[in-house]
Amino acid sequence: MPASIRRELDASGLMQAFNERPPYQRNDYLHWIARSVRAATKRKRIDQMLEELKAGGVYMRMEHRPRKRTR
């Protein structure tokens, strides 16, 4: 994870919410942000990720219901 994204998650208090997401979602968010060419696009994508983590139940603007762990 890039240090800049880690700082964003720490500052917003959303690191735990990020870590609770399945690995594929965490990777999708990080790669999606990294593929940004323009700074404005990168900022927009970071903001979207933070909003979705804060709201919960949303992933890439789609409804996401976390699976219940059965252990």
N, CA, C and O atoms as a Tripos MOL2 file, in Angstrom:
@<TRIPOS>MOLECULE
protein
  284   283    71     0     0
PROTEIN
NO_CHARGES

@<TRIPOS>ATOM
      1 N           0.8470   -1.1750    0.0000 N.3       1 MET1
      2 CA          0.0000    0.0000    0.0000 C.3       1 MET1
      3 C           0.8940    1.2400    0.0000 C.2       1 MET1
      4 O           1.8120    1.3440    0.8130 O.2       1 MET1
      5 N           0.6280    2.1730   -0.9030 N.am      2 PRO2
      6 CA          1.4120    3.4050   -0.9090 C.3       2 PRO2
      7 C           1.2380    4.1830    0.4000 C.2       2 PRO2
      8 O           0.1570    4.1970    0.9880 O.2       2 PRO2
      9 N           2.2960    4.8130    0.8330 N.am      3 ALA3
     10 CA          2.2680    5.5700    2.0870 C.3       3 ALA3
     11 C           1.2010    6.6660    2.0600 C.2       3 ALA3
     12 O           0.5900    6.9610    3.0870 O.2       3 ALA3
     13 N           0.9790    7.2640    0.9010 N.am      4 SER4
     14 CA         -0.0170    8.3430    0.8150 C.3       4 SER4
     15 C          -1.4310    7.8200    1.0890 C.2       4 SER4
     16 O          -2.2340    8.5000    1.7280 O.2       4 SER4
     17 N          -1.7290    6.6280    0.6100 N.am      5 ILE5
     18 CA         -3.0470    6.0340    0.8490 C.3       5 ILE5
     19 C          -3.1680    5.6340    2.3170 C.2       5 ILE5
     20 O          -4.2150    5.8270    2.9330 O.2       5 ILE5
     21 N          -2.1000    5.0810    2.8690 N.am      6 ARG6
     22 CA         -2.0990    4.7100    4.2930 C.3       6 ARG6
     23 C          -2.3760    5.9410    5.1600 C.2       6 ARG6
     24 O          -3.1470    5.8740    6.1170 O.2       6 ARG6
     25 N          -1.7470    7.0520    4.8170 N.am      7 ARG7
     26 CA         -1.9840    8.2960    5.5840 C.3       7 ARG7
     27 C          -3.4360    8.7390    5.4750 C.2       7 ARG7
     28 O          -4.0310    9.1700    6.4630 O.2       7 ARG7
     29 N          -4.0090    8.6350    4.2780 N.am      8 GLU8
     30 CA         -5.4230    9.0120    4.0710 C.3       8 GLU8
     31 C          -6.3380    8.1450    4.9360 C.2       8 GLU8
     32 O          -7.2520    8.6550    5.5840 O.2       8 GLU8
     33 N          -6.0910    6.8460    4.9410 N.am      9 LEU9
     34 CA         -6.9240    5.9240    5.7160 C.3       9 LEU9
     35 C          -6.7520    6.1630    7.2130 C.2       9 LEU9
     36 O          -7.7290    6.1540    7.9620 O.2       9 LEU9
     37 N          -5.5160    6.3770    7.6480 N.am     10 ASP10
     38 CA         -5.2580    6.6540    9.0670 C.3      10 ASP10
     39 C          -5.9120    7.9650    9.4980 C.2      10 ASP10
     40 O          -6.5600    8.0310   10.5430 O.2      10 ASP10
     41 N          -5.7390    9.0020    8.6880 N.am     11 ALA11
     42 CA         -6.2820   10.3220    9.0320 C.3      11 ALA11
     43 C          -7.8030   10.3150    9.1090 C.2      11 ALA11
     44 O          -8.3980   11.0380    9.9080 O.2      11 ALA11
     45 N          -8.4240    9.4930    8.2730 N.am     12 SER12
     46 CA         -9.8880    9.4470    8.2540 C.3      12 SER12
     47 C         -10.4500    8.4140    9.2280 C.2      12 SER12
     48 O         -11.6650    8.3150    9.4040 O.2      12 SER12
     49 N          -9.5590    7.6430    9.8630 N.am     13 GLY13
     50 CA        -10.0190    6.6190   10.7990 C.3      13 GLY13
     51 C         -10.6690    5.4270   10.1140 C.2      13 GLY13
     52 O         -11.4860    4.7290   10.7160 O.2      13 GLY13
     53 N         -10.3070    5.1910    8.8550 N.am     14 LEU14
     54 CA        -10.9580    4.1310    8.0750 C.3      14 LEU14
     55 C         -10.0500    2.9440    7.7600 C.2      14 LEU14
     56 O         -10.4050    2.0940    6.9430 O.2      14 LEU14
     57 N          -8.8910    2.8790    8.3940 N.am     15 MET15
     58 CA         -7.9780    1.7690    8.1240 C.3      15 MET15
     59 C          -8.6240    0.4300    8.4910 C.2      15 MET15
     60 O          -8.4840   -0.5430    7.7500 O.2      15 MET15
     61 N          -9.3150    0.3700    9.6030 N.am     16 GLN16
     62 CA         -9.9580   -0.8820   10.0010 C.3      16 GLN16
     63 C         -11.0250   -1.2800    8.9870 C.2      16 GLN16
     64 O         -11.1190   -2.4490    8.6120 O.2      16 GLN16
     65 N         -11.8240   -0.3210    8.5420 N.am     17 ALA17
     66 CA        -12.8550   -0.6240    7.5370 C.3      17 ALA17
     67 C         -12.2090   -1.1390    6.2540 C.2      17 ALA17
     68 O         -12.7360   -2.0530    5.6200 O.2      17 ALA17
     69 N         -11.0820   -0.5660    5.8720 N.am     18 PHE18
     70 CA        -10.3580   -1.0250    4.6890 C.3      18 PHE18
     71 C          -9.8780   -2.4580    4.8880 C.2      18 PHE18
     72 O         -10.0510   -3.3020    4.0090 O.2      18 PHE18
     73 N          -9.2810   -2.7300    6.0360 N.am     19 ASN19
     74 CA         -8.7360   -4.0620    6.3130 C.3      19 ASN19
     75 C          -9.8200   -5.1300    6.4440 C.2      19 ASN19
     76 O          -9.5440   -6.3150    6.2560 O.2      19 ASN19
     77 N         -11.0330   -4.7280    6.7590 N.am     20 GLU20
     78 CA        -12.1320   -5.6780    6.8760 C.3      20 GLU20
     79 C         -12.7060   -6.0770    5.5200 C.2      20 GLU20
     80 O         -13.4600   -7.0450    5.4210 O.2      20 GLU20
     81 N         -12.3540   -5.3380    4.4870 N.am     21 ARG21
     82 CA        -12.8170   -5.6920    3.1440 C.3      21 ARG21
     83 C         -12.0770   -6.9270    2.6510 C.2      21 ARG21
     84 O         -10.9500   -7.1780    3.0770 O.2      21 ARG21
     85 N         -12.6910   -7.7030    1.7600 N.am     22 PRO22
     86 CA        -12.0010   -8.8670    1.1950 C.3      22 PRO22
     87 C         -10.7540   -8.4170    0.4280 C.2      22 PRO22
     88 O         -10.7070   -7.2950   -0.0770 O.2      22 PRO22
     89 N          -9.7550   -9.2790    0.3400 N.am     23 PRO23
     90 CA         -8.5210   -8.9060   -0.3590 C.3      23 PRO23
     91 C          -8.7380   -8.3880   -1.7820 C.2      23 PRO23
     92 O          -8.0610   -7.4510   -2.2060 O.2      23 PRO23
     93 N          -9.6770   -8.9910   -2.5270 N.am     24 TYR24
     94 CA         -9.8790   -8.5230   -3.8970 C.3      24 TYR24
     95 C         -10.3550   -7.0780   -3.9350 C.2      24 TYR24
     96 O          -9.9860   -6.3360   -4.8450 O.2      24 TYR24
     97 N         -11.1670   -6.6600   -2.9660 N.am     25 GLN25
     98 CA        -11.6270   -5.2720   -2.9450 C.3      25 GLN25
     99 C         -10.4960   -4.3260   -2.5750 C.2      25 GLN25
    100 O         -10.3500   -3.2620   -3.1760 O.2      25 GLN25
    101 N          -9.7010   -4.7080   -1.5940 N.am     26 ARG26
    102 CA         -8.5630   -3.8570   -1.2100 C.3      26 ARG26
    103 C          -7.6330   -3.6720   -2.4070 C.2      26 ARG26
    104 O          -7.1990   -2.5570   -2.6980 O.2      26 ARG26
    105 N          -7.3310   -4.7710   -3.0970 N.am     27 ASN27
    106 CA         -6.4580   -4.6880   -4.2690 C.3      27 ASN27
    107 C          -7.0860   -3.8590   -5.3790 C.2      27 ASN27
    108 O          -6.4090   -3.0480   -6.0110 O.2      27 ASN27
    109 N          -8.3740   -4.0610   -5.6160 N.am     28 ASP28
    110 CA         -9.0590   -3.2640   -6.6470 C.3      28 ASP28
    111 C          -8.9500   -1.7820   -6.3590 C.2      28 ASP28
    112 O          -8.6020   -1.0040   -7.2470 O.2      28 ASP28
    113 N          -9.2380   -1.3800   -5.1440 N.am     29 TYR29
    114 CA         -9.1470    0.0420   -4.7840 C.3      29 TYR29
    115 C          -7.7350    0.5750   -5.0290 C.2      29 TYR29
    116 O          -7.5690    1.6160   -5.6650 O.2      29 TYR29
    117 N          -6.7280   -0.1230   -4.5340 N.am     30 LEU30
    118 CA         -5.3510    0.3570   -4.6480 C.3      30 LEU30
    119 C          -4.8910    0.4320   -6.0990 C.2      30 LEU30
    120 O          -4.2520    1.4080   -6.4930 O.2      30 LEU30
    121 N          -5.2030   -0.5770   -6.8910 N.am     31 HIS31
    122 CA         -4.7890   -0.5560   -8.3010 C.3      31 HIS31
    123 C          -5.5640    0.4850   -9.0940 C.2      31 HIS31
    124 O          -5.0060    1.1370   -9.9760 O.2      31 HIS31
    125 N          -6.8330    0.6430   -8.7880 N.am     32 TRP32
    126 CA         -7.6690    1.6410   -9.4640 C.3      32 TRP32
    127 C          -7.1170    3.0390   -9.2230 C.2      32 TRP32
    128 O          -7.0320    3.8500  -10.1450 O.2      32 TRP32
    129 N          -6.7450    3.3110   -7.9850 N.am     33 ILE33
    130 CA         -6.1720    4.6170   -7.6520 C.3      33 ILE33
    131 C          -4.8120    4.7850   -8.3240 C.2      33 ILE33
    132 O          -4.5180    5.8490   -8.8690 O.2      33 ILE33
    133 N          -3.9860    3.7460   -8.2890 N.am     34 ALA34
    134 CA         -2.6390    3.8180   -8.8690 C.3      34 ALA34
    135 C          -2.6690    4.0450  -10.3760 C.2      34 ALA34
    136 O          -1.7400    4.6370  -10.9260 O.2      34 ALA34
    137 N          -3.7160    3.5860  -11.0520 N.am     35 ARG35
    138 CA         -3.8110    3.7590  -12.5050 C.3      35 ARG35
    139 C          -4.1900    5.1800  -12.9090 C.2      35 ARG35
    140 O          -4.2150    5.4940  -14.0990 O.2      35 ARG35
    141 N          -4.4810    6.0320  -11.9530 N.am     36 SER36
    142 CA         -4.8450    7.4140  -12.2650 C.3      36 SER36
    143 C          -3.6580    8.1330  -12.8990 C.2      36 SER36
    144 O          -2.5230    8.0120  -12.4370 O.2      36 SER36
    145 N          -3.9330    8.8680  -13.9440 N.am     37 VAL37
    146 CA         -2.8930    9.6490  -14.6060 C.3      37 VAL37
    147 C          -2.8900   11.0700  -14.0550 C.2      37 VAL37
    148 O          -1.8440   11.6100  -13.6940 O.2      37 VAL37
    149 N          -4.0570   11.6540  -13.9990 N.am     38 ARG38
    150 CA         -4.1700   13.0380  -13.5310 C.3      38 ARG38
    151 C          -4.3520   13.0800  -12.0210 C.2      38 ARG38
    152 O          -4.9930   12.2020  -11.4440 O.2      38 ARG38
    153 N          -3.7950   14.0920  -11.3840 N.am     39 ALA39
    154 CA         -3.9130   14.2580   -9.9310 C.3      39 ALA39
    155 C          -5.3780   14.4090   -9.5210 C.2      39 ALA39
    156 O          -5.7890   13.9050   -8.4750 O.2      39 ALA39
    157 N          -6.1600   15.0990  -10.3400 N.am     40 ALA40
    158 CA         -7.5740   15.3020  -10.0110 C.3      40 ALA40
    159 C          -8.3300   13.9750  -10.0110 C.2      40 ALA40
    160 O          -9.2130   13.7590   -9.1810 O.2      40 ALA40
    161 N          -7.9860   13.1010  -10.9330 N.am     41 THR41
    162 CA         -8.6300   11.7870  -10.9910 C.3      41 THR41
    163 C          -8.2340   10.9550   -9.7820 C.2      41 THR41
    164 O          -9.0700   10.2720   -9.1890 O.2      41 THR41
    165 N          -6.9640   11.0120   -9.4200 N.am     42 LYS42
    166 CA         -6.4940   10.2730   -8.2480 C.3      42 LYS42
    167 C          -7.2300   10.7370   -7.0020 C.2      42 LYS42
    168 O          -7.6720    9.9160   -6.1990 O.2      42 LYS42
    169 N          -7.3650   12.0500   -6.8350 N.am     43 ARG43
    170 CA         -8.0690   12.6080   -5.6820 C.3      43 ARG43
    171 C          -9.5150   12.1500   -5.6680 C.2      43 ARG43
    172 O         -10.0380   11.7760   -4.6180 O.2      43 ARG43
    173 N         -10.1670   12.1730   -6.8230 N.am     44 LYS44
    174 CA        -11.5660   11.7510   -6.9300 C.3      44 LYS44
    175 C         -11.7210   10.2870   -6.5290 C.2      44 LYS44
    176 O         -12.6700    9.9350   -5.8280 O.2      44 LYS44
    177 N         -10.8030    9.4360   -6.9640 N.am     45 ARG45
    178 CA        -10.8810    8.0140   -6.6480 C.3      45 ARG45
    179 C         -10.6060    7.7500   -5.1640 C.2      45 ARG45
    180 O         -11.2570    6.9050   -4.5490 O.2      45 ARG45
    181 N          -9.6540    8.4660   -4.6030 N.am     46 ILE46
    182 CA         -9.3870    8.3230   -3.1610 C.3      46 ILE46
    183 C         -10.6190    8.7380   -2.3770 C.2      46 ILE46
    184 O         -11.0310    8.0470   -1.4450 O.2      46 ILE46
    185 N         -11.2010    9.8530   -2.7480 N.am     47 ASP47
    186 CA        -12.4040   10.3280   -2.0500 C.3      47 ASP47
    187 C         -13.5470    9.3230   -2.1640 C.2      47 ASP47
    188 O         -14.2700    9.0940   -1.1940 O.2      47 ASP47
    189 N         -13.7130    8.7240   -3.3390 N.am     48 GLN48
    190 CA        -14.7750    7.7300   -3.5100 C.3      48 GLN48
    191 C         -14.5240    6.5250   -2.6110 C.2      48 GLN48
    192 O         -15.4470    6.0290   -1.9650 O.2      48 GLN48
    193 N         -13.2830    6.0530   -2.5680 N.am     49 MET49
    194 CA        -12.9580    4.9130   -1.7080 C.3      49 MET49
    195 C         -13.2620    5.2430   -0.2480 C.2      49 MET49
    196 O         -13.8730    4.4410    0.4570 O.2      49 MET49
    197 N         -12.8370    6.4170    0.2030 N.am     50 LEU50
    198 CA        -13.0700    6.8080    1.5960 C.3      50 LEU50
    199 C         -14.5660    6.9080    1.8980 C.2      50 LEU50
    200 O         -15.0180    6.4590    2.9510 O.2      50 LEU50
    201 N         -15.3240    7.4890    0.9880 N.am     51 GLU51
    202 CA        -16.7760    7.6000    1.1750 C.3      51 GLU51
    203 C         -17.4310    6.2230    1.2680 C.2      51 GLU51
    204 O         -18.3030    5.9980    2.1070 O.2      51 GLU51
    205 N         -17.0100    5.3180    0.4130 N.am     52 GLU52
    206 CA        -17.5960    3.9760    0.4080 C.3      52 GLU52
    207 C         -17.2210    3.2040    1.6730 C.2      52 GLU52
    208 O         -18.0460    2.4760    2.2230 O.2      52 GLU52
    209 N         -15.9910    3.3600    2.1290 N.am     53 LEU53
    210 CA        -15.5880    2.6990    3.3690 C.3      53 LEU53
    211 C         -16.3610    3.2570    4.5540 C.2      53 LEU53
    212 O         -16.7720    2.5140    5.4450 O.2      53 LEU53
    213 N         -16.5530    4.5640    4.5590 N.am     54 LYS54
    214 CA        -17.2900    5.2030    5.6490 C.3      54 LYS54
    215 C         -18.7510    4.7730    5.6500 C.2      54 LYS54
    216 O         -19.3210    4.4980    6.7060 O.2      54 LYS54
    217 N         -19.3510    4.7150    4.4750 N.am     55 ALA55
    218 CA        -20.7640    4.3520    4.3670 C.3      55 ALA55
    219 C         -20.9820    2.8750    4.6720 C.2      55 ALA55
    220 O         -21.9900    2.5010    5.2730 O.2      55 ALA55
    221 N         -20.0350    2.0360    4.2580 N.am     56 GLY56
    222 CA        -20.2130    0.5970    4.4020 C.3      56 GLY56
    223 C         -21.2780    0.1120    3.4380 C.2      56 GLY56
    224 O         -22.1490    0.8810    3.0300 O.2      56 GLY56
    225 N         -21.2170   -1.1440    3.0760 N.am     57 GLY57
    226 CA        -22.2280   -1.7130    2.1980 C.3      57 GLY57
    227 C         -22.1600   -1.2400    0.7650 C.2      57 GLY57
    228 O         -23.0800   -1.4900   -0.0140 O.2      57 GLY57
    229 N         -21.0600   -0.5430    0.3940 N.am     58 VAL58
    230 CA        -20.9020   -0.0530   -0.9700 C.3      58 VAL58
    231 C         -19.4860   -0.3950   -1.4380 C.2      58 VAL58
    232 O         -18.5150   -0.2300   -0.7000 O.2      58 VAL58
    233 N         -19.3950   -0.8720   -2.6710 N.am     59 TYR59
    234 CA        -18.0940   -1.1720   -3.2790 C.3      59 TYR59
    235 C         -18.1650   -0.7810   -4.7400 C.2      59 TYR59
    236 O         -18.9720   -1.3340   -5.4870 O.2      59 TYR59
    237 N         -17.3500    0.1460   -5.1540 N.am     60 MET60
    238 CA        -17.3200    0.6480   -6.5300 C.3      60 MET60
    239 C         -18.7150    1.0590   -6.9950 C.2      60 MET60
    240 O         -19.1560    0.7310   -8.0970 O.2      60 MET60
    241 N         -19.3800    1.7820   -6.1200 N.am     61 ARG61
    242 CA        -20.7270    2.3090   -6.3600 C.3      61 ARG61
    243 C         -21.8000    1.2310   -6.5310 C.2      61 ARG61
    244 O         -22.8770    1.4920   -7.0670 O.2      61 ARG61
    245 N         -21.4920    0.0260   -6.0700 N.am     62 MET62
    246 CA        -22.4710   -1.0600   -6.1150 C.3      62 MET62
    247 C         -22.7390   -1.5170   -4.6870 C.2      62 MET62
    248 O         -21.8880   -1.3910   -3.8070 O.2      62 MET62
    249 N         -23.9180   -2.0390   -4.4790 N.am     63 GLU63
    250 CA        -24.2430   -2.5760   -3.1640 C.3      63 GLU63
    251 C         -23.3260   -3.7440   -2.8670 C.2      63 GLU63
    252 O         -23.0810   -4.5900   -3.7270 O.2      63 GLU63
    253 N         -22.8280   -3.7840   -1.6620 N.am     64 HIS64
    254 CA        -21.9430   -4.8710   -1.2350 C.3      64 HIS64
    255 C         -22.3350   -5.2950    0.1680 C.2      64 HIS64
    256 O         -22.2780   -4.5030    1.1090 O.2      64 HIS64
    257 N         -22.7250   -6.5270    0.2950 N.am     65 ARG65
    258 CA        -23.0500   -7.0750    1.6070 C.3      65 ARG65
    259 C         -21.9270   -8.0230    2.0010 C.2      65 ARG65
    260 O         -21.7030   -9.0370    1.3400 O.2      65 ARG65
    261 N         -21.2240   -7.6960    3.0730 N.am     66 PRO66
    262 CA        -20.1340   -8.5800    3.4910 C.3      66 PRO66
    263 C         -20.6560   -9.9630    3.8480 C.2      66 PRO66
    264 O         -21.7440  -10.1040    4.4060 O.2      66 PRO66
    265 N         -19.8760  -10.9700    3.5260 N.am     67 ARG67
    266 CA        -20.2350  -12.3270    3.8910 C.3      67 ARG67
    267 C         -20.0020  -12.5190    5.3810 C.2      67 ARG67
    268 O         -19.0610  -11.9720    5.9550 O.2      67 ARG67
    269 N         -20.8640  -13.2950    5.9870 N.am     68 LYS68
    270 CA        -20.6720  -13.6210    7.3970 C.3      68 LYS68
    271 C         -19.6870  -14.7680    7.4820 C.2      68 LYS68
    272 O         -19.8020  -15.7640    6.7670 O.2      68 LYS68
    273 N         -18.7310  -14.6130    8.3560 N.am     69 ARG69
    274 CA        -17.7420  -15.6690    8.5470 C.3      69 ARG69
    275 C         -18.3440  -16.7830    9.3840 C.2      69 ARG69
    276 O         -19.0080  -16.5390   10.3920 O.2      69 ARG69
    277 N         -18.1010  -17.9940    8.9550 N.am     70 THR70
    278 CA        -18.6270  -19.1580    9.6750 C.3      70 THR70
    279 C         -17.4620  -19.9800   10.1980 C.2      70 THR70
    280 O         -17.0010  -20.9190    9.5470 O.2      70 THR70
    281 N         -17.0040  -19.6200   11.3580 N.am     71 ARG71
    282 CA        -15.9100  -20.3640   11.9960 C.3      71 ARG71
    283 C         -16.2110  -20.5790   13.4310 C.2      71 ARG71
    284 O         -15.4130  -21.1860   14.1450 O.2      71 ARG71
@<TRIPOS>BOND
     1     1     2 1
     2     2     3 1
     3     3     4 2
     4     3     5 am
     5     5     6 1
     6     6     7 1
     7     7     8 2
     8     7     9 am
     9     9    10 1
    10    10    11 1
    11    11    12 2
    12    11    13 am
    13    13    14 1
    14    14    15 1
    15    15    16 2
    16    15    17 am
    17    17    18 1
    18    18    19 1
    19    19    20 2
    20    19    21 am
    21    21    22 1
    22    22    23 1
    23    23    24 2
    24    23    25 am
    25    25    26 1
    26    26    27 1
    27    27    28 2
    28    27    29 am
    29    29    30 1
    30    30    31 1
    31    31    32 2
    32    31    33 am
    33    33    34 1
    34    34    35 1
    35    35    36 2
    36    35    37 am
    37    37    38 1
    38    38    39 1
    39    39    40 2
    40    39    41 am
    41    41    42 1
    42    42    43 1
    43    43    44 2
    44    43    45 am
    45    45    46 1
    46    46    47 1
    47    47    48 2
    48    47    49 am
    49    49    50 1
    50    50    51 1
    51    51    52 2
    52    51    53 am
    53    53    54 1
    54    54    55 1
    55    55    56 2
    56    55    57 am
    57    57    58 1
    58    58    59 1
    59    59    60 2
    60    59    61 am
    61    61    62 1
    62    62    63 1
    63    63    64 2
    64    63    65 am
    65    65    66 1
    66    66    67 1
    67    67    68 2
    68    67    69 am
    69    69    70 1
    70    70    71 1
    71    71    72 2
    72    71    73 am
    73    73    74 1
    74    74    75 1
    75    75    76 2
    76    75    77 am
    77    77    78 1
    78    78    79 1
    79    79    80 2
    80    79    81 am
    81    81    82 1
    82    82    83 1
    83    83    84 2
    84    83    85 am
    85    85    86 1
    86    86    87 1
    87    87    88 2
    88    87    89 am
    89    89    90 1
    90    90    91 1
    91    91    92 2
    92    91    93 am
    93    93    94 1
    94    94    95 1
    95    95    96 2
    96    95    97 am
    97    97    98 1
    98    98    99 1
    99    99   100 2
   100    99   101 am
   101   101   102 1
   102   102   103 1
   103   103   104 2
   104   103   105 am
   105   105   106 1
   106   106   107 1
   107   107   108 2
   108   107   109 am
   109   109   110 1
   110   110   111 1
   111   111   112 2
   112   111   113 am
   113   113   114 1
   114   114   115 1
   115   115   116 2
   116   115   117 am
   117   117   118 1
   118   118   119 1
   119   119   120 2
   120   119   121 am
   121   121   122 1
   122   122   123 1
   123   123   124 2
   124   123   125 am
   125   125   126 1
   126   126   127 1
   127   127   128 2
   128   127   129 am
   129   129   130 1
   130   130   131 1
   131   131   132 2
   132   131   133 am
   133   133   134 1
   134   134   135 1
   135   135   136 2
   136   135   137 am
   137   137   138 1
   138   138   139 1
   139   139   140 2
   140   139   141 am
   141   141   142 1
   142   142   143 1
   143   143   144 2
   144   143   145 am
   145   145   146 1
   146   146   147 1
   147   147   148 2
   148   147   149 am
   149   149   150 1
   150   150   151 1
   151   151   152 2
   152   151   153 am
   153   153   154 1
   154   154   155 1
   155   155   156 2
   156   155   157 am
   157   157   158 1
   158   158   159 1
   159   159   160 2
   160   159   161 am
   161   161   162 1
   162   162   163 1
   163   163   164 2
   164   163   165 am
   165   165   166 1
   166   166   167 1
   167   167   168 2
   168   167   169 am
   169   169   170 1
   170   170   171 1
   171   171   172 2
   172   171   173 am
   173   173   174 1
   174   174   175 1
   175   175   176 2
   176   175   177 am
   177   177   178 1
   178   178   179 1
   179   179   180 2
   180   179   181 am
   181   181   182 1
   182   182   183 1
   183   183   184 2
   184   183   185 am
   185   185   186 1
   186   186   187 1
   187   187   188 2
   188   187   189 am
   189   189   190 1
   190   190   191 1
   191   191   192 2
   192   191   193 am
   193   193   194 1
   194   194   195 1
   195   195   196 2
   196   195   197 am
   197   197   198 1
   198   198   199 1
   199   199   200 2
   200   199   201 am
   201   201   202 1
   202   202   203 1
   203   203   204 2
   204   203   205 am
   205   205   206 1
   206   206   207 1
   207   207   208 2
   208   207   209 am
   209   209   210 1
   210   210   211 1
   211   211   212 2
   212   211   213 am
   213   213   214 1
   214   214   215 1
   215   215   216 2
   216   215   217 am
   217   217   218 1
   218   218   219 1
   219   219   220 2
   220   219   221 am
   221   221   222 1
   222   222   223 1
   223   223   224 2
   224   223   225 am
   225   225   226 1
   226   226   227 1
   227   227   228 2
   228   227   229 am
   229   229   230 1
   230   230   231 1
   231   231   232 2
   232   231   233 am
   233   233   234 1
   234   234   235 1
   235   235   236 2
   236   235   237 am
   237   237   238 1
   238   238   239 1
   239   239   240 2
   240   239   241 am
   241   241   242 1
   242   242   243 1
   243   243   244 2
   244   243   245 am
   245   245   246 1
   246   246   247 1
   247   247   248 2
   248   247   249 am
   249   249   250 1
   250   250   251 1
   251   251   252 2
   252   251   253 am
   253   253   254 1
   254   254   255 1
   255   255   256 2
   256   255   257 am
   257   257   258 1
   258   258   259 1
   259   259   260 2
   260   259   261 am
   261   261   262 1
   262   262   263 1
   263   263   264 2
   264   263   265 am
   265   265   266 1
   266   266   267 1
   267   267   268 2
   268   267   269 am
   269   269   270 1
   270   270   271 1
   271   271   272 2
   272   271   273 am
   273   273   274 1
   274   274   275 1
   275   275   276 2
   276   275   277 am
   277   277   278 1
   278   278   279 1
   279   279   280 2
   280   279   281 am
   281   281   282 1
   282   282   283 1
   283   283   284 2
@<TRIPOS>SUBSTRUCTURE
     1 MET1         2 RESIDUE 1 A MET
     2 PRO2         6 RESIDUE 1 A PRO
     3 ALA3        10 RESIDUE 1 A ALA
     4 SER4        14 RESIDUE 1 A SER
     5 ILE5        18 RESIDUE 1 A ILE
     6 ARG6        22 RESIDUE 1 A ARG
     7 ARG7        26 RESIDUE 1 A ARG
     8 GLU8        30 RESIDUE 1 A GLU
     9 LEU9        34 RESIDUE 1 A LEU
    10 ASP10       38 RESIDUE 1 A ASP
    11 ALA11       42 RESIDUE 1 A ALA
    12 SER12       46 RESIDUE 1 A SER
    13 GLY13       50 RESIDUE 1 A GLY
    14 LEU14       54 RESIDUE 1 A LEU
    15 MET15       58 RESIDUE 1 A MET
    16 GLN16       62 RESIDUE 1 A GLN
    17 ALA17       66 RESIDUE 1 A ALA
    18 PHE18       70 RESIDUE 1 A PHE
    19 ASN19       74 RESIDUE 1 A ASN
    20 GLU20       78 RESIDUE 1 A GLU
    21 ARG21       82 RESIDUE 1 A ARG
    22 PRO22       86 RESIDUE 1 A PRO
    23 PRO23       90 RESIDUE 1 A PRO
    24 TYR24       94 RESIDUE 1 A TYR
    25 GLN25       98 RESIDUE 1 A GLN
    26 ARG26      102 RESIDUE 1 A ARG
    27 ASN27      106 RESIDUE 1 A ASN
    28 ASP28      110 RESIDUE 1 A ASP
    29 TYR29      114 RESIDUE 1 A TYR
    30 LEU30      118 RESIDUE 1 A LEU
    31 HIS31      122 RESIDUE 1 A HIS
    32 TRP32      126 RESIDUE 1 A TRP
    33 ILE33      130 RESIDUE 1 A ILE
    34 ALA34      134 RESIDUE 1 A ALA
    35 ARG35      138 RESIDUE 1 A ARG
    36 SER36      142 RESIDUE 1 A SER
    37 VAL37      146 RESIDUE 1 A VAL
    38 ARG38      150 RESIDUE 1 A ARG
    39 ALA39      154 RESIDUE 1 A ALA
    40 ALA40      158 RESIDUE 1 A ALA
    41 THR41      162 RESIDUE 1 A THR
    42 LYS42      166 RESIDUE 1 A LYS
    43 ARG43      170 RESIDUE 1 A ARG
    44 LYS44      174 RESIDUE 1 A LYS
    45 ARG45      178 RESIDUE 1 A ARG
    46 ILE46      182 RESIDUE 1 A ILE
    47 ASP47      186 RESIDUE 1 A ASP
    48 GLN48      190 RESIDUE 1 A GLN
    49 MET49      194 RESIDUE 1 A MET
    50 LEU50      198 RESIDUE 1 A LEU
    51 GLU51      202 RESIDUE 1 A GLU
    52 GLU52      206 RESIDUE 1 A GLU
    53 LEU53      210 RESIDUE 1 A LEU
    54 LYS54      214 RESIDUE 1 A LYS
    55 ALA55      218 RESIDUE 1 A ALA
    56 GLY56      222 RESIDUE 1 A GLY
    57 GLY57      226 RESIDUE 1 A GLY
    58 VAL58      230 RESIDUE 1 A VAL
    59 TYR59      234 RESIDUE 1 A TYR
    60 MET60      238 RESIDUE 1 A MET
    61 ARG61      242 RESIDUE 1 A ARG
    62 MET62      246 RESIDUE 1 A MET
    63 GLU63      250 RESIDUE 1 A GLU
    64 HIS64      254 RESIDUE 1 A HIS
    65 ARG65      258 RESIDUE 1 A ARG
    66 PRO66      262 RESIDUE 1 A PRO
    67 ARG67      266 RESIDUE 1 A ARG
    68 LYS68      270 RESIDUE 1 A LYS
    69 ARG69      274 RESIDUE 1 A ARG
    70 THR70      278 RESIDUE 1 A THR
    71 ARG71      282 RESIDUE 1 A ARG
